[in-house]
């Protein structure tokens, strides 16, 4: 299996907002977007394109929409991908290069905006770009996200519209479209949450897919026919079980810290040990992962154009991007192996996401 390369500059999640807000025709944009008075972009966290083939019976409404798959960004993880969707930039440009990333001499959890040691930085010093091409776009997302560091980092300059129930998500999007908003951004996290807790193979995941299919139908019923609902996702998922987790014991003599995601693991070398770490990583993980040096990651453009020096330092000296259905253990994250799904790597299941659309039905 070859890794999926992000289609930066083409049919990729980071191109959605620029195409919509600038009015530049994108041949990969679904036809119902053309001529719409308003567009509601709904991001369904964790709903990869593979769900449409693996669980087709649970997604009849979504499967009836126009469109198809596009790529997300690398790493295929929420913090990087949502920032790319909102800003229109690649991860190397906006600097949110993983779920966890090294900041100075500590590691920051981007979603919780917490450091392993010390106080977290001002979000502006981590990610300086305003969202939505500096337009004041209404953002319909969970109310508890209002004051988080990650919200400030990736949605800066937007108009926050918090919801506490999915019924409120639907009604808020409808009211904004009725009021003449040309573009509305909405976010729903349920698929990702259920997948991490229960995996992709049981009744919980199937029930969540049926629920989200119904949510899309409710939105279409609430939106006027002059509005288009555009559905995408930040990444897909890989199912993991308790035996899917790999301890990297042989790398320990060369590693100062780990960060990233289980399936896109950054390893930061001890002083002078980068070459030894890369060699050991190929030996330890090369059978189940694509092993890349920092230089390869940058030179081959996986995260976008060459980053600034400050962003470069956030990247691991070595990256383990899982090819098989495995996750790499970070000793600083002892509860992570409880997850029953993960993402971040370059496989089709993680990298391909939907871009689907239909006009409102009211």
Protein Blocks (a to p, Z undefined) as FASTA:
>chain_A
ZZdddfehiacfklmmmmmmnopacfkbcfklgopabdcddddehiafklmmmmmmmmmm
mmmpgcddddddddddfklmmmmmmnopafklnopabfbdcehjbccdfklopafedcdd
dfklmmmcdehhhpacdddddfklmmgmklmmmmgoiacdddfbfklmmmmmmmmmmnop
abdcdddfklmmmmmmnojmbmklmmmmmmmmmmmmmmmmmpcfkbccddddfbdcdddd
fklpccffklmmmpfbdehjfklccddddehilmmmmmmmmmmmmmmcccddfklmmmno
mnoccddfklmmmpcfbdcddfbdcddddfklmmlmmpcbdchiacfklmpccddddddf
ZZ
